[in-house]
Amino acid sequence: MDINDIKNVLVVGAGTMGHSIAQVYAQGGYEVSLVDLNQEILNHTIDKIKSNLNTLVELERFNSEDVPKVINRITISTDLTNVAKNADLVVEAVSEVPEVKEKLFAQLSEICSEETILTSNTSTLEIFTIAKVKRPERFAIQHWFAPPHIIPLVEIVPGRKTSEEVIDILKKLMEKLGKIPIVLNKFTESFIVNKIQNAITGVVFQLMLMKIASTEDIDKAIKYSLGIRLPIVGVAQTLDFTGLDLVYDIAKAKGIDLGNIREKLEQGHLGAKSGAGLYDYGGRSEAEILRKRDEK
């Protein structure tokens, strides 16, 4: 099986994440079945997708002539059994309740073809221990971020038995949809983004409880510093611009020995000022590296 064998996508759960994920696949040219047990949610789903698309049109990020085409590729239903039979790929986006997910994947495992790739959008539950599927090598996580039709990143997380073929297909599929996939080497709770975000949120709560500043000023502090810098140099690369020698000295003063940073220093890799650090800058001078950063 390869990416060209995927033609029919089933999204289970038409809520905040599910309807938008279905929209992305439909925008990518796939026939999408969007299933939810709640008919009331389904009644509003197409209107929400139309609203999303119209926003993209207004911002000149989507062609208005293509809106009806996208809508026509999406079929809504409460009947999981019938639509699951023809699914080449399933994306689970139901509520974060272990029992609900366990029951759903048991159903999917019985109904779907043996070649169907099953995926979950969860980042809070260890789905590989909760869901029992017949072919665990065809089971993985594709974790989207709200709103999926705007945020480009998708985390792809394998289970211990997930095949490399399936991970490769999912990565190529995300790229085809215009997303930026990152593949984790192994499962870890909350993955990358939420683990970092949870750490930030924890500190923000501390600052609020300590009344260090107003809630608005705490957010302002992020928006007009880290918020501007993070999309350009991330977190790890920021250390290259600080200077790995300084980073190491600060950590050492706190009683922390950063072994990976020490190894870089021993190699003469100090960061941007030496042309290499955690990142390799291809022999460019510090002035060139800084200019490129500042342009971005």
MARDOLUM-350493 format. One record per residue (C-alpha): x, y, z; residue in one letter. Coordinates in nm, 4 decimals. Each point is the difference from the previous one (the first is absolute). Example, Ala and Ser with C-alpha at 12.3 -4.5 7.8 and 13.67 -1.06 7.14 Angstrom:
! residues 2
PT         u         v         w  res
PT    1.2300   -0.4500    0.7800    a
PT    0.1370    0.3440   -0.0660    s
END
This chain:
! residues 296
PT         u         v         w  res
PT    0.0000    0.0000    0.0000    m
PT    0.1167    0.3532   -0.0725    d
PT   -0.1434    0.3505    0.0147    i
PT   -0.1728   -0.0414   -0.3372    n
PT   -0.2141   -0.2805    0.1443    d
PT   -0.1662    0.2418    0.2403    i
PT   -0.3132    0.1399   -0.1564    k
PT   -0.2737   -0.0214    0.2646    n
PT    0.0544    0.1571    0.3423    v
PT   -0.2233   -0.0549    0.3000    l
PT    0.0030    0.2550    0.2820    v
PT   -0.1839   -0.1127    0.3138    v
PT   -0.1146    0.2875    0.2178    g
PT   -0.1322    0.3240   -0.1512    a
PT    0.0842    0.2310    0.2873    g
PT    0.2600    0.2774    0.0308    t
PT    0.2819   -0.2042   -0.1531    m
PT   -0.1824   -0.2542   -0.2149    g
PT   -0.1929    0.2334   -0.2290    h
PT    0.3139    0.2014   -0.0741    s
PT    0.2141   -0.3107   -0.0621    i
PT   -0.2663   -0.1238   -0.2412    a
PT    0.0156    0.3375   -0.1756    q
PT    0.3786   -0.0252   -0.0454    v
PT   -0.0255   -0.3433   -0.1591    y
PT   -0.2831    0.1187   -0.2269    a
PT    0.2087    0.3016   -0.1011    q
PT    0.2712   -0.2481   -0.0897    g
PT   -0.2324   -0.1743   -0.2452    g
PT   -0.1022   -0.2979    0.2132    y
PT   -0.3493   -0.1398    0.0342    e
PT   -0.0832    0.0402    0.3679    v
PT   -0.2625   -0.1651    0.2187    s
PT   -0.0603    0.1918    0.3218    l
PT   -0.1764   -0.2103    0.2624    v
PT   -0.1454    0.1044    0.3340    d
PT   -0.2656   -0.1618    0.2191    l
PT   -0.1451    0.3421    0.0813    n
PT   -0.2275    0.1068   -0.2848    q
PT   -0.0279    0.3502    0.1446    e
PT    0.3772    0.0473   -0.0347    i
PT   -0.0116   -0.1310   -0.3562    l
PT   -0.2825    0.2415   -0.0865    n
PT    0.2357    0.2943    0.0524    h
PT    0.3172   -0.1605   -0.1338    t
PT   -0.0225    0.1013   -0.3650    i
PT   -0.0849    0.3588    0.0962    d
PT    0.3109    0.0126    0.2212    k
PT    0.2177   -0.1342   -0.2819    i
PT   -0.1482    0.2530   -0.2436    k
PT    0.0743    0.2766    0.2502    s
PT    0.3608   -0.1204    0.0338    n
PT    0.0435   -0.0050   -0.3767    l
PT   -0.1594    0.3426   -0.0444    n
PT    0.2458    0.1435    0.2529    t
PT    0.2871   -0.1449   -0.2028    l
PT   -0.1534    0.1486   -0.3161    v
PT   -0.0310    0.3445    0.1614    e
PT    0.3669   -0.0188    0.1000    l
PT    0.0933   -0.1040   -0.3558    e
PT    0.1244   -0.3405    0.1171    r
PT   -0.2583   -0.2013   -0.1942    f
PT   -0.1850    0.0278   -0.3300    n
PT   -0.3732    0.0693    0.0371    s
PT   -0.0743   -0.2170   -0.3039    e
PT    0.1393   -0.3023    0.1841    d
PT   -0.2251    0.0314    0.3062    v
PT   -0.2895   -0.2040   -0.1506    p
PT    0.2469   -0.2671   -0.1135    k
PT    0.1305   -0.0428    0.3533    v
PT   -0.3489   -0.0160    0.1483    i
PT   -0.1082   -0.2594   -0.2575    n
PT    0.2880   -0.2270    0.1017    r
PT   -0.1294   -0.0212    0.3589    i
PT   -0.2784   -0.2411    0.0949    t
PT   -0.1428    0.0166    0.3506    i
PT   -0.1538   -0.3003    0.1688    s
PT   -0.0878   -0.1659    0.3309    t
PT    0.0514   -0.3463   -0.1494    d
PT    0.3543   -0.1096    0.0803    l
PT   -0.0386   -0.3551   -0.1286    t
PT   -0.0819    0.0816   -0.3611    n
PT    0.2608    0.2703   -0.0568    v
PT    0.2835   -0.1753    0.1869    a
PT   -0.0068   -0.2905   -0.2441    k
PT    0.1390    0.2167   -0.2809    n
PT    0.2472    0.2089    0.2021    a
PT    0.3662   -0.0088   -0.0984    d
PT    0.0922    0.2258    0.2912    l
PT   -0.1819    0.0698    0.3264    v
PT    0.0574    0.3018    0.2244    v
PT   -0.1536   -0.0310    0.3464    e
PT   -0.0920    0.3350    0.1582    a
PT   -0.2579   -0.0946    0.2647    v
PT   -0.0088    0.1108    0.3629    s
PT    0.3022   -0.0722    0.2203    e
PT   -0.1702   -0.2806    0.1925    v
PT    0.1932   -0.3301    0.0052    p
PT   -0.3093   -0.2190   -0.0081    e
PT   -0.1413    0.1845   -0.3018    v
PT    0.3233   -0.0349   -0.1962    k
PT    0.0436   -0.3644    0.0997    e
PT   -0.3487   -0.0874   -0.1247    k
PT    0.0422    0.1979   -0.3219    l
PT    0.3293   -0.1612   -0.1001    f
PT   -0.1384   -0.3443    0.0795    a
PT   -0.2820    0.0753   -0.2470    q
PT    0.2333    0.1428   -0.2616    l
PT    0.2327   -0.2965    0.0294    s
PT   -0.2899   -0.2313   -0.0813    e
PT   -0.1586    0.2051   -0.2782    i
PT    0.2938    0.1483   -0.1912    c
PT    0.2160   -0.1733   -0.2564    s
PT    0.3239   -0.1539    0.1217    e
PT    0.1826    0.2561   -0.2146    e
PT   -0.1719    0.2991    0.1624    t
PT    0.2281    0.2313    0.1966    i
PT   -0.1520    0.0896    0.3371    l
PT    0.1089    0.3212    0.1723    t
PT   -0.0932    0.1955    0.3094    s
PT    0.0196    0.3743    0.0604    n
PT    0.0515   -0.0410    0.3747    t
PT    0.2954    0.1478    0.1879    s
PT   -0.1261   -0.0484    0.3549    t
PT   -0.0591   -0.3764    0.0039    l
PT    0.2395   -0.2856   -0.0636    e
PT   -0.2179   -0.1318   -0.2787    i
PT    0.2260   -0.2944   -0.0833    f
PT   -0.0827   -0.1622    0.3359    t
PT   -0.3681    0.0992   -0.0092    i
PT   -0.0963   -0.1041   -0.3540    a
PT    0.0228   -0.3654   -0.0955    k
PT    0.0244   -0.0337   -0.3773    v
PT    0.0584   -0.3081   -0.2139    k
PT    0.2879    0.1538   -0.1952    r
PT    0.2011    0.2242    0.2363    p
PT    0.2599    0.0497   -0.2731    e
PT   -0.2624    0.2091   -0.1828    r
PT   -0.0875    0.2105    0.3042    f
PT    0.1571    0.3390    0.0803    a
PT   -0.0723    0.3481    0.1297    i
PT   -0.0333    0.3093   -0.2170    q
PT   -0.0357    0.2862    0.2452    h
PT   -0.1413    0.3214   -0.1445    w
PT   -0.0189    0.3444    0.1588    f
PT   -0.3021    0.2274    0.0223    a
PT   -0.1098    0.1248   -0.2384    p
PT    0.1256   -0.2802   -0.2305    p
PT   -0.0879    0.1889   -0.3189    h
PT    0.2407    0.2787    0.1020    i
PT    0.2770   -0.1385    0.2236    i
PT    0.2541   -0.1742   -0.2269    p
PT    0.1659   -0.2408    0.2446    l
PT   -0.1089   -0.3622    0.0445    v
PT    0.1795   -0.2319    0.2432    e
PT    0.0218   -0.3595   -0.1217    i
PT    0.0583   -0.2473    0.2813    v
PT    0.0653   -0.3719   -0.0473    p
PT   -0.0850   -0.2745    0.2438    g
PT    0.2541   -0.2718    0.0756    r
PT   -0.1479   -0.2162   -0.2761    k
PT   -0.0796    0.2683   -0.2597    t
PT    0.1685   -0.0795   -0.3321    s
PT    0.2435    0.2388   -0.1665    e
PT   -0.2121   -0.0292   -0.3153    e
PT   -0.3025    0.1474    0.1775    v
PT    0.2030    0.2841    0.1549    i
PT    0.1489    0.0799   -0.3420    d
PT   -0.3477    0.0078   -0.1585    i
PT   -0.1354    0.2288    0.2717    l
PT    0.2961    0.2357   -0.0319    k
PT   -0.0349    0.0238   -0.3777    k
PT   -0.3748    0.0434    0.0360    l
PT    0.0420    0.2973    0.2332    m
PT    0.2477    0.1573   -0.2405    e
PT   -0.2454   -0.0489   -0.2858    k
PT   -0.2633    0.1819    0.2064    l
PT    0.2397    0.2909    0.0458    g
PT    0.0714   -0.0812    0.3631    k
PT    0.3348   -0.0167    0.1789    i
PT    0.0334   -0.3456    0.1581    p
PT    0.2456   -0.0957    0.2685    i
PT    0.0488   -0.3664    0.0853    v
PT    0.0797   -0.0857    0.3604    l
PT    0.2477   -0.2829    0.0542    n
PT   -0.2233   -0.1477    0.2674    k
PT   -0.3071    0.0683    0.2119    f
PT    0.0267    0.2500    0.2844    t
PT   -0.2841    0.1512    0.1985    e
PT   -0.1319    0.3247   -0.1546    s
PT    0.2550   -0.0298   -0.2845    f
PT    0.2096    0.3090   -0.0784    i
PT   -0.2228    0.3053   -0.0365    v
PT   -0.2376   -0.0669    0.2884    n
PT    0.2860   -0.1008    0.2296    k
PT    0.1670    0.3371   -0.0623    i
PT   -0.3295    0.1889    0.0135    q
PT   -0.0919   -0.1664    0.3308    n
PT    0.3314    0.1116    0.1478    a
PT   -0.0626    0.3596   -0.1109    i
PT   -0.3560   -0.0083    0.1344    t
PT    0.1240   -0.1276    0.3348    g
PT    0.2379    0.2942    0.0354    v
PT   -0.2712    0.2453   -0.1067    v
PT   -0.2296   -0.1340    0.2735    f
PT    0.2805    0.0512    0.2531    q
PT    0.0519    0.3587   -0.1132    l
PT   -0.3739    0.0684    0.0227    m
PT   -0.0309   -0.1552    0.3483    l
PT    0.3045    0.1952    0.1207    m
PT   -0.1546    0.3165   -0.1486    k
PT    0.3295    0.0837   -0.1704    i
PT   -0.1895    0.1912   -0.2699    a
PT   -0.3480    0.0282   -0.1439    s
PT   -0.1280   -0.2795   -0.2223    t
PT    0.0023    0.2396   -0.2951    e
PT    0.3635    0.1001    0.0608    d
PT    0.1101   -0.3624    0.0342    i
PT   -0.1510   -0.0717   -0.3416    d
PT    0.1462    0.3236   -0.1361    k
PT    0.3436   -0.1132    0.1194    a
PT   -0.0331   -0.3146   -0.2116    i
PT   -0.1659    0.1573   -0.3043    k
PT    0.2665    0.2665   -0.0465    y
PT    0.3104   -0.2107    0.0680    s
PT   -0.0149   -0.3788   -0.0179    l
PT   -0.3117    0.0143   -0.2135    g
PT    0.1885    0.1853   -0.2731    i
PT    0.3228   -0.1984    0.0290    r
PT   -0.1282   -0.3571    0.0347    l
PT   -0.1294   -0.0383   -0.3584    p
PT    0.3417    0.1025   -0.1322    i
PT    0.2562   -0.1665    0.2273    v
PT   -0.2051   -0.2322    0.2189    g
PT    0.1352   -0.0861    0.3435    v
PT    0.3102   -0.2130   -0.0629    a
PT    0.1373    0.2266   -0.2729    q
PT   -0.0388    0.2999    0.2314    t
PT    0.2813   -0.1550    0.2045    l
PT    0.2283    0.0282   -0.3048    d
PT   -0.0619    0.3749   -0.0065    f
PT    0.0517    0.0301    0.3746    t
PT    0.3282   -0.1879   -0.0351    g
PT    0.0409   -0.3592    0.1200    l
PT    0.2959    0.0992    0.2180    d
PT   -0.2196    0.2468    0.1885    l
PT   -0.2881   -0.2501    0.0171    v
PT    0.2363   -0.2591    0.1483    y
PT    0.1473    0.2413    0.2549    d
PT   -0.3450    0.1132    0.1182    i
PT   -0.1136   -0.3606    0.0407    a
PT    0.3232   -0.0954    0.1781    k
PT   -0.0453    0.2872    0.2454    a
PT   -0.3348   -0.1576    0.0878    k
PT    0.1616   -0.3380    0.0548    g
PT   -0.1128   -0.1452   -0.3333    i
PT    0.2429   -0.1718   -0.2359    d
PT   -0.1393    0.0088   -0.3542    l
PT    0.1926   -0.2904   -0.1511    g
PT   -0.1269    0.0521   -0.3542    n
PT    0.0981    0.3683    0.0102    i
PT    0.3428   -0.0853    0.1464    r
PT    0.0632   -0.2340   -0.2923    e
PT   -0.0746    0.2815   -0.2454    k
PT    0.2380    0.2334    0.1809    l
PT    0.2761   -0.2610   -0.0091    e
PT   -0.0449   -0.0066   -0.3786    q
PT    0.0312    0.3787   -0.0156    g
PT   -0.3687    0.0422   -0.0867    h
PT   -0.1113    0.3058    0.1949    l
PT   -0.3074    0.0879   -0.2038    g
PT   -0.0538    0.2725   -0.2577    a
PT    0.3234    0.1767    0.0905    k
PT    0.2066   -0.3043   -0.1042    s
PT   -0.2150   -0.1036   -0.2956    g
PT   -0.1255   -0.3171    0.1675    a
PT   -0.1731   -0.0970    0.3217    g
PT   -0.3135   -0.2034    0.0498    l
PT   -0.0598    0.0934   -0.3652    y
PT    0.2495   -0.0172   -0.2857    d
PT    0.0054    0.3308   -0.1879    y
PT    0.1898   -0.1272   -0.3008    g
PT    0.3149    0.2030    0.0494    g
PT   -0.1767    0.3372   -0.0020    r
PT    0.1476    0.2837    0.2022    s
PT   -0.1639    0.1282    0.3178    e
PT   -0.1020    0.3184   -0.1826    a
PT   -0.1722   -0.2013   -0.2726    e
PT   -0.1785   -0.2204    0.2532    i
PT   -0.1241    0.2971    0.2018    l
PT   -0.1110    0.1895   -0.3108    r
PT   -0.2039   -0.2985   -0.1197    k
PT   -0.1645   -0.0308    0.3422    r
PT   -0.0836    0.3702    0.0134    d
PT   -0.1449   -0.0033   -0.3535    e
PT   -0.2361   -0.2803    0.0969    k
END
